[in-house]
Amino acid sequence: ATVEAETGNRDLTENSYTLQRAIEVFVNPYARSNGTFGPRMTARLAELNALPKGSNGQPDGDAIFDVVYGNRQDLGNTQAGDGSRFKGRGLIQITGRTNYEAVGKILGIDLLSNPELVNDPKYAAPAAMAYLTSKAGSRSSTATDFFLGNLTRNKLEDIVGHSGGTAEAQDRWDRAGELEDEMY
C-alpha cells in the first residue's frame, strides 16, 4: 500500500514540480486554521517564490527540492545540493541523506555517492524493506512488529512519517487490507 501511495505507477524519482504544485504540496498543508503560516512555512514560501524562473516561467530543474528538503536536519541534509541529490526515490520515495546512508549501510552499497541506485531493479525492493526496517527501529522499535505482521495503523504512521499524517496512514492501512484480501 505504501509503494502504491508513493509511486502510484509513476516514476520512481520525484520529478520537478511547478511552483504552484510545490506550494500546494510543501506549504499549504501546513497552514494554520486561520489560513496563515508559521515562520518556517512563511520562509519556505518566500524562498520558493524567490527562485529564478526559466523561460517557461518555472524554477529550473531541482531547485525546488533544494528549498523544501535542503538544510533539513531531520533528513540529514546539511550540504548544499542535498535537497535535490537526496530527493524521493524508489518504491517508497526514500528521502534525505540520513535515510540514503542508513539504507546503503544495510544493503552494503554506497547510496551517498550513487543515490539513483535506489531505483535500480536489483535494489528497489531491498531498499524499501531496509528503509522500513531502519525507520521502524529508529523511531519506535517496531521492526519486529513489521515482519511478524503485528503492524498497526499507528505504527505505520510512525514508520512512514508521511506529511498526510493520520488520514494518509489510515488510507494506506485500509488499502493494505484490500490488497491482502485480493492476494489471499
Disulfide bonds with the S-S distance in Angstrom:
none
